[in-house]
Amino acid sequence: MTSPDTLQTTVIGKRRNPARGQRGFSLIEVLVTMLILAFGLLGVAGLLVGGVSNAAGSESLNKANQLASGMADRIRANPTIALGATSEYLINENGAWEGQPQLWVDTAPVGATIAITDVREWMTAIATQLPSGRGRIYNTIGGGARQVNIQIAWSSCFGTLSDAERTTCRDNSANAFRSINFELRL
């Protein structure tokens, strides 16, 4: 027969100590956790950059709409000049975006007429409020009505760009610009 002391020792010796197998996180578990956290933070950073880029694009679009609407109001306020065949409101009407707005502002006569003053102020506002902003006003006549088109274009080169978009922005091509067209029927 065995004594109670031996039995107790045998039972204790065969028992597993649960605290002995769990000693904390291993280094591999910590590294995997850090890797998952890093990918998550990179994703959040990408979303923030995209959000800022979209916000800047929306702000530029809003400013362009306001500038086009403001010029339309100026043209409506001066209809006799606006409806003339050689209206002073018409700038760069052959359809090309050749000259920069600053060139037009510098060469336009100061205070000659209301229309020239309106266009000068409009071009100055475009140049100062929009990145690489430019504007033009041209008309089309047809069907007994005259239509004045107000176009504004600005650079869309900000935020996260692909390699092709960066090249387009450096080359200053037409794809680097966003534009709006405001049609006004007089």
Residue pairs with C-beta under 8 A, 6 or more apart in sequence:
46 160
49 159
49 160
50 159
50 160
52 159
53 158
53 159
53 160
54 159
56 158
56 159
57 156
57 158
57 159
57 178
60 130
60 131
60 154
60 156
60 178
61 178
61 180
63 129
63 130
64 130
64 133
64 152
64 154
64 178
64 180
65 180
65 182
67 122
67 125
67 126
67 129
67 130
67 135
67 152
68 150
68 151
68 152
68 180
68 182
69 182
70 122
70 125
71 118
71 122
71 135
71 137
71 150
71 182
72 148
72 150
72 182
72 184
74 118
74 122
75 82
75 89
75 118
75 137
75 148
75 150
75 184
75 186
76 82
76 184
76 186
78 89
78 114
78 115
78 118
79 186
81 87
81 88
81 89
81 113
81 114
81 115
82 89
82 115
82 148
82 186
83 146
83 186
87 115
87 139
88 113
88 115
88 116
88 119
89 115
89 118
89 119
89 137
89 148
90 137
90 138
90 139
91 104
91 119
91 123
91 135
91 136
91 137
92 98
92 99
92 104
92 136
92 137
92 138
93 136
93 137
93 138
93 139
94 138
95 138
97 134
97 136
97 153
97 174
100 127
100 134
101 123
101 124
101 126
101 127
101 133
101 134
101 135
102 127
104 119
104 123
105 120
105 123
105 124
105 127
108 116
108 119
108 120
108 123
109 116
110 120
111 117
119 137
122 135
123 135
126 133
126 134
126 135
126 152
126 154
127 133
127 134
130 152
130 154
130 155
131 154
131 155
131 157
131 158
132 154
132 155
132 177
133 152
133 153
133 154
133 155
134 152
134 153
134 154
135 150
135 151
135 152
135 153
136 150
136 151
137 148
137 149
137 150
137 151
138 148
138 149
138 151
139 146
139 147
139 148
139 149
140 146
140 147
140 149
141 147
145 185
145 186
146 185
146 186
147 183
147 184
147 185
147 186
148 183
148 184
148 185
148 186
149 181
149 182
149 183
149 184
150 181
150 182
150 183
150 184
151 179
151 180
151 181
151 182
152 179
152 180
152 182
153 177
153 178
153 179
154 177
154 178
154 179
155 169
155 176
155 177
156 176
156 177
156 178
157 165
157 166
157 168
157 169
157 176
161 169
165 176
168 175
168 176
169 176
